[in-house]
Amino acid sequence: MNRTSARSSRRGPQIPRSLPFAMPITLRPATHADYGFMRRLYESARAEEMERFPFDDAQKQVFLDHQFAAQFEHYGIHYPTCERNIVERDGVPVGRFWVDEWRDQIRIVDIALLPECRGAGIGSGLLHEVLDRGSACGKPVTIHVEAFNPALRLYQRLGFEKVDTNGVYFLMRWTPPQVKTASTV
C-alpha cells in the first residue's frame, strides 16, 4: 500500500493527504469557508435522533444550529492544536476528520461522513491510518463515542476497548501491539 504523508512544522508526520481507496479520497485542512458544510454534516449525523424530538422543522434547525455552534466552540477550546481535516471524494467534501496528537496519546476528536458515504470503507481507512500512526510512535489512540452510535461496533472490531464512561459517551482506547506486549512483560 503506497501512502504519502504531508509534514507539519510543529509536529511530525500528519495524516496522509491521499488515502488508498478505489475512489480518490483526500484530506485537506478545514477553513472558515467549510463551516456551512460541517453544520450540514452535523445535521445529517443527528437526523435519526431528531425524528424523535417533538419539534417542527424550524425548531429543529435552531436547535441544531445551537448544538453545532456549541460543539465547534468546545472543540476549539479543548482541542486547539488538533488537525482539522475535511474528507473529500473526487474533490467534493464528504466528511470531517479531526485528530489531536498529545504527548501520551492520539485523540480522534471527530470523524463524520455524509450518510451516502458511510459503510463504504472510508471511515475504516481513515481509522487504520491513525492506528498505523499510533503504532509507529507507540501511542494509544482514543476516541469518545456515544453509547448508541452504530460506529461503536466498528471501533470494537478494530480493537478499541471501553476504558471509561460518563453515562453518555464511552472513552475508548486502542493500544498498539508493542505497548501491549511491553506492559505484560
DATADA-V32306 format. One record per pair of residues at least 12 apart in sequence whose C-alpha atoms are under 10 Angstrom apart, sorted by the first residue. I is the first residue (numbers start at 1). GAP is how many residues later the second one is. Records with the same first field share a line. If there is no record, write none. Layout:
# DATADA-V32306
I=GAP + GAP
This chain:
# DATADA-V32306
1=18 + 19
2=16 + 17 + 18
3=12 + 13 + 14 + 15 + 16 + 17 + 126
4=12 + 13 + 14 + 15 + 16
5=12 + 13 + 14
6=12
8=75
10=71
11=70 + 90 + 91
12=89
13=120
14=69 + 85 + 87 + 115 + 116 + 119
15=12 + 13 + 68 + 70 + 82 + 83 + 84 + 111 + 114 + 115 + 117 + 118
16=12 + 110 + 113 + 114
17=12 + 68 + 70 + 71
18=70
19=103 + 106 + 107 + 110
20=102 + 105 + 106 + 109
21=68 + 99 + 100 + 101 + 104
22=99 + 100
23=66 + 67 + 99
24=64 + 65 + 66 + 67
25=62 + 63 + 64 + 65 + 66 + 67 + 68 + 69 + 97 + 100 + 101
26=59 + 60 + 61 + 62 + 63 + 64 + 65 + 66 + 67
27=57 + 58 + 59 + 60 + 61 + 62 + 64 + 66 + 68 + 69 + 70 + 99
28=55 + 56 + 57 + 58 + 59 + 60 + 63 + 65 + 68 + 69
29=54 + 55 + 56 + 57 + 58 + 67 + 68 + 69
30=53 + 54 + 55 + 56 + 57 + 66 + 67 + 68
31=53 + 54 + 55
34=52 + 59 + 62
35=33 + 34 + 37
37=49 + 56 + 57 + 58 + 59
38=30 + 34 + 48 + 55 + 56 + 57 + 58 + 74 + 75 + 76
39=25 + 26 + 28 + 29 + 30 + 33
40=24 + 25 + 28 + 74
41=27 + 52 + 53 + 54 + 55 + 71 + 72 + 73 + 74
42=22 + 23 + 25 + 26 + 29 + 53 + 54 + 70 + 71 + 72
43=17 + 18 + 21 + 22 + 24 + 25 + 71
44=68 + 69 + 70 + 71
45=67 + 68 + 69 + 70 + 104
46=18
47=13 + 17 + 68
50=13 + 14
75=23 + 34 + 35
78=31
79=19 + 20 + 21 + 22 + 28 + 30
80=20
81=18 + 19 + 20 + 21
82=15 + 16 + 17 + 18 + 19 + 20 + 24 + 25 + 26 + 27
83=14 + 15 + 16 + 17 + 18 + 25 + 26
84=12 + 13 + 14 + 15 + 16 + 25 + 26
85=12 + 13 + 14 + 25 + 26
86=12 + 25 + 26 + 27
87=24 + 25 + 26 + 35 + 36 + 39
88=25
89=28 + 33
93=20 + 21
94=18 + 19 + 20 + 21 + 22 + 23 + 24 + 28
95=15 + 16 + 17 + 18 + 19 + 20 + 22 + 23 + 27 + 28
96=14 + 15 + 16 + 17 + 18
97=12 + 13 + 14 + 15 + 16 + 26 + 29 + 30
98=12 + 13 + 14
99=12 + 31 + 42 + 43 + 44
100=41 + 42
101=33 + 38 + 40
102=37
103=36
104=33 + 34 + 35 + 36 + 37
105=29 + 32 + 33 + 34 + 35 + 36 + 37 + 68 + 69 + 70
106=24 + 25 + 27 + 28 + 31 + 32 + 33 + 34 + 35 + 36 + 37 + 67 + 68
107=23 + 27 + 32 + 33 + 34 + 35 + 36 + 37 + 65 + 66
108=19 + 22 + 33 + 34 + 35 + 36
109=33 + 34 + 35 + 36
110=33 + 34 + 35
111=12 + 15 + 16 + 32
118=33
119=32
123=28 + 31
124=27 + 30 + 31 + 34
127=14 + 27 + 28 + 31
128=30
131=27 + 28 + 43 + 44 + 45
132=44
133=43
134=40 + 41 + 42 + 43
135=39 + 40 + 41 + 42 + 43 + 44
136=40 + 42
137=39
138=37 + 38 + 39 + 40 + 41 + 42
139=35 + 36 + 37 + 39 + 40
140=20 + 33 + 34 + 35 + 36 + 37 + 39 + 40
141=19 + 31 + 32 + 33 + 34 + 35
142=18 + 19 + 20 + 21 + 29 + 30 + 31 + 32 + 33
143=12 + 17 + 19 + 26 + 27 + 28 + 29 + 30 + 31
144=18 + 20 + 21 + 22 + 24 + 25 + 26 + 27 + 28 + 29
145=17 + 20 + 23 + 24 + 25 + 26 + 27
146=19 + 20 + 21 + 22 + 23 + 24 + 25
147=18 + 20 + 21 + 22 + 23 + 24
148=20 + 21 + 22
149=20
152=18 + 20
155=17 + 18 + 19
156=16 + 17 + 18
158=16
159=13 + 14 + 15 + 16 + 17
160=12 + 13 + 14 + 15
161=12 + 13 + 14
162=12
